[in-house]
Each structure stands twice: as structure tokens, then as C-alpha cells.
Amino acid sequence: MRYDLEALGRTLSKEELARRPVAGFWRYAEFLPVATPANRVSLGEVVTPLIALDRLAAGQGAGAGRLLVKDEGRLPTGSFKARGLALAVAMAKELGITDLAMPSNGNAGAALAAYASRAGLTATVLCPADTPEINLSEIEAQGATVIRVNGLINDCGKLVGEGKAERGWFDVSTLKEPYRIEGKKTMGLELAEQLGWRLPDAIFYPTGGGTGLIGMWKAFDELEALGWIGPERPKMIAVQASGCAPIVKAWEAGEEHAPLWDNAQTVAAGIRVPAAIGDFLILRAVRESNGFALAIDDERILAARDEVARGEGLLLCPEGAATYAAWQEAVARGWIEPDAESVLFNCATGLKYPLPRATRSLDRHRPVDWSRLENGAS
Ligand SMILES: *Cc1c(COP(=O)(O)O)cnc(C)c1O
């Protein structure tokens, strides 16, 4: 999507935008392709908060307010997939498309289901068979047809491609239609506005298909073209799981494309993407920004989730937890100053993921041995 930013610069000011009553990403209507306001399908989007992890940051020598989590789990359907799919659905509505289909590891399918139902469109979602039950149920409960496939997300994507011909589906796979990225782009607009029209020093992004990273990179260029920000850019840091790290491998090897990752496995389902269609765009943004790519193993991802949940009271999703572990690792390696202003993207609510079982219990019919109860076990 290209916009007439010069004309927009003459008609829209930061002050006018600040006065707008719409809270969520639809406030950036001029930066988005939907022409008819009635097509802006909404489920009550919010500006997602920036939450400082001051206590954990201090432990690594960072000052207050330097390590921030942008908590995307507050969006409808509990993940930032709402941004992209709201746009895809709104544009489908605007263009008269009625039957949408998509491969998904869970969160994208849930967002598609919800926004499609809201807009009165039908949706079919193909998921890897081992997608967490909660995601499959959520998709179905919100009105889409969900189908398990014995394969990974790229296998599901191939089947959607075939269904396009056989069933007349419109394929809303990441970067196979041009609008999801426009929705994800709003993370960059929103972040800049929240910080008073400046950008942080570093963005740690859990990277699957990379739509958000590419989208934010595009947003920054658009804001600069408008004259709302300068040429400075954050380091764009692609975070992946060690069990599925095609972008990290390609970045380390200096390659422009990332070959398919065999045997992809990780608890961070949202970033289990063995092949990203926009690999070269992710790698380009990472390199142009002087950023880097880092992989974190599952054990560390889960330990990071526990650390942030217990230490700060913020339950991250595994993908978001990976960005915290990556920040720690980058500081330890000297790749980033502890005091750099770093934004970690927590892309979904931690509540959508399997959590460790709580095991303690009391029998109220028997005498309680109070001496055996620990206080605030951690
Ligand atoms: C989809 C997803 C990602 C990856 O986002 P991309 O922009 O496609 O790379 C990360 N985390 C979660 C929770 C997701 O659902």
C-alpha cells in the first residue's frame, strides 16, 4: 500500500490526531487502506500499554523506564493478530470478498474468526494438529470452521492454496494479501505516538512470519515522509526459538533468504514458522537498522516467563518471554547497552497458553498443619 503522504502532511497534524476520540488502531485511518468508515470492523481495540520492568531491568544495570513491554495481549482475541486480521477482514468487506481462509498456529485464526463473524463473512482456518486446544476451541467458538492438519503451518498454507481453486476461498495468509501488514504497521505508529513522536533505541520482536517487524519498519518510513519523526531508527531485533530459527541462521550466514527449517519445534507456537515468505524483508530491516537476530531455547523461554511473572506480575506469552530472554542475552553479549531504551513485544496474553499445574491443596475436613505452608513460595 502506498499513500499520498505529502497531501496527508498538509491535512493531518499530530495535534489533531491526539484529539481523536478513537482509542485503538482505527485512529490511524489515514494510514490505512479502508475507505468506507462503516467497513472499519471493530471489537473495541485499545492502545496497548507500555509497561516498564524496572525491577528486572535494575538487576541488569538498566535505569527505570528503560526496559518496556508493549503488551499486545490486551487487544481483542488476546493477541496482536487482531491488528492485521481486522484490516484484512475490513478490506475483504470493502472489496466484496465473502469466504476467507488461512493457515494459523492459533492466534491469527482466532482473530480472523472473531473479525470475520463481526463483519458477517465466513472463515476457514487450517491449523497444525498439535495447536493448543484452547486456540482451536476459540476459533470454532467465534464462528469459523477450524480444521486440524497433520503438518506444520507451511503445510497448512499449501492446502489453503489448493482450497482457493477448489472452494473459491480467498487466501489471507501473511503477506499473500497486502492488508494484514498495514494493520501490523499500526504497532509502529502507536509506539511512536506513545513515546511523543520518537522511537526507542531497540525493538525486540518475536519473529514468525515477520509481518509486525516489516510493518513497523514501513510505518517508520511513512512517519518520516510525513515529517513526524527524523531518520533515526531503532535496532530491529528478530527473536526466534532455537527449535525454529531460520531467520537467525540466515542472518548469521549473511544470507538474503532463509531456507526452510526442518523439524520445527517450540513451545512458542506463534513463532513456529519454518519458512517465512517475507524472509528477505525481515533480514533487510534487521540489517539496515543495525540490529541482529537471536535464538532462545524453550527452557530459557519458560524460565523467562516465570521470572517476569513472579518478578513483575506480568504474565507474558512464551513468544513475549523469548524477547525478555533475548534482551538479557544481548546485554550479556554486549550487543546492546543495558540502559538503551528497549521495547519488548509481548504479542499475546499468557493466559492462552498451557501453564504449569498448581499442585498444593488442603483438606478442610482434617487438621491443618500450618507449619508446613510456605508463604509466597517462589
Ligand atoms: C503470530 C505471532 C508472532 C509472530 O508474529 P509475526 O509478525 O507473524 O512474525 C509472535 N507471537 C505471537 C504470540 C503470535 O501469535
The ligand as a Gaussian input file, in Angstrom:
#p B3LYP/6-31G(d) Opt

LIG

0 1
 C        1.958000     -14.553000      15.180000
 C        2.676000     -14.383000      16.419000
 C        4.013000     -13.965000      16.443000
 C        4.793000     -13.689000      15.194000
 O        4.334000     -12.556000      14.517000
 P        4.793000     -12.244000      13.035000
 O        4.549000     -10.789000      12.854000
 O        3.970000     -13.085000      12.125000
 O        6.243000     -12.591000      12.939000
 C        4.614000     -13.787000      17.678000
 N        3.966000     -14.022000      18.812000
 C        2.681000     -14.419000      18.839000
 C        2.022000     -14.645000      20.153000
 C        1.984000     -14.620000      17.643000
 O        0.706000     -15.019000      17.675000

